[in-house]
């Protein structure tokens, strides 16, 4: 990374830079992110940020893994992460808070930014390439496609099991006129599929699961909404994965150049 030209100012002391790391492939870091990573004093990163990106850090940069260590186990509490960012910035360090994908897409980046502002710490937000778009794309699935989907919804598949009722409007989601992209949903694939079909989404709707999208470890599962739960179980595909539900899954082969152009493309 030291060979990169400085295309933007370096990380600043006393500032928290809230940076999206992109979906996994280091090539999908933004140039701003690369500059900040090369010039930070401390990088506080999520568990999902791949080693290939952390390997780019100069050896002089301190790094702290602040994400949850594994699903279901305790990691850093959100307020402890925010407190660390504030304390390090107050100590005059150039702090990068590195989050997978985009910091504001199911990343709790908003909470961290607000916490820092309330403590009087300046925050720079650096958007990232979100896995919600990039993981499907890496599998050849466009989240919108003319004639197939003119809208896309990003939905959390991870709800607090202690919540008395779902916070999601399942009838609204089932009726949504476009692509549904669920993040953090692979453990709850059965519940997601059940709810959508129960509320009227056609069980024959194409569905895909993309794990570790954009990385060398990428895995893809192509199925239908009706078969999603059983195929997830059978294949063993696990987190981190993005679930795509909608007709856009059909153009995958054509986009990859593997098959004749489907009808919808001919319009
Ligand atoms: N802020 C992140 C999302 C954080 S939630 C972003 O914008 O991408 C974490 C979830 O993102 C994971 O459970 C998974 O659903 C998804 N995810 C992250 N990286 C992924 C990848 N490389 N491939 C597929 N899904 C991924």
Boltz pocket constraint, residues with backbone or C-beta under 6 A from the ligand:
constraints:
  - pocket:
      binder: B
      contacts: [[A, 22], [A, 23], [A, 24], [A, 48], [A, 99], [A, 100], [A, 101], [A, 102], [A, 103], [A, 104], [A, 105], [A, 106], [A, 107], [A, 129], [A, 130], [A, 131], [A, 132], [A, 135], [A, 182], [A, 183], [A, 184], [A, 185], [A, 210], [A, 211], [A, 212], [A, 213], [A, 214], [A, 215], [A, 239], [A, 240], [A, 241], [A, 242], [A, 243]]
      max_distance: 6.0
